[in-house]
Amino acid sequence: MNTPNAALPTHVAISTHAGSGFMWAARDTMAMVWRNLTVVRRVPQLLVFALVQPLIFVFMFRYVFGGAIPSGAAGLPYVDYLMPGIFVQTVTFGAINTAVGLAEDKNKGLLERLKSLPMSRSAVLGGRVLADTTRNVFVVTMMLFVGFLVGFNTHTNALKVAAGVGLMVLFGFAICWIFALIGLSVTNGEAAQAAAFPLLAPLTFASNAFVPPDTMPDWLRWWAERQPLSITVRGVRALMLGTEPMDYVWGSIAWSLAITAVLAPLAVRRFRQLALRQWAQAVASSSARSRCA
């Protein structure tokens, strides 16, 4: 999905002096969050399309495959087993927008312009990731209501359900950093989408999101039970259904923090490399013009 280009809002000012380093970066990041959310506000079809894919998965697994798949959770209908997996799958696939948006901004030259501004290097990426995380909050909330409409029932209290939503959003935030690095490493949005599938397929389908891993081959079951998406799904089930140990909640948090701690610096480093490459090209071009003169 291609994200339309958009300039920075005229009423949001980028900091022109360092001042307090943290406050400077925070102001710049919020300016970029506003810029990216403005795109969604101007093109609401982006939210509609973000809901279409999880709705298709709900329809297929709830009404087409659901009758042939055991829930794997004693005493629970399949829809209760399924929906936490759909929720986590939704925030994971939603992270593709981070890669596509950054790749399109780079392809259209917007990143070149932003890199020339006196703003925090991390603000461009942080603003994109936070904006996509905000969109994930909206989409997951809508999917939660869809789940209730198709028969999903929570078996805990509202506070734990809200904590389950927070756990999913934190995981989606971490996955966005993976796709931020991908978006900065490819040439355009189509390449970003193509690069996303080989990563998402083993995460989403070789997991416990849709089916219990008990029937999988031993080597695949080992992966399905230990990979981060499966841990997060079990953590959400622990909070919303009470069918899993709470250890999976902490395991999901640990995975999310670890992914962010590793991938966020790598993405910022990649962004800085692009800035240095642009500077070197500008210097070389200026030197060539001087020699010709």
Secondary structure as UniProt FT lines:
FT   TURN            10..11
FT   HELIX           21..42
FT   HELIX           45..59
FT   HELIX           60..64
FT   HELIX           66..68
FT   TURN            74..75
FT   HELIX           78..94
FT   HELIX           96..107
FT   TURN            108..109
FT   HELIX           110..115
FT   HELIX           121..149
FT   TURN            150..151
FT   HELIX           158..185
FT   HELIX           189..204
FT   HELIX           213..215
FT   HELIX           218..226
FT   HELIX           228..240
FT   HELIX           247..292
//
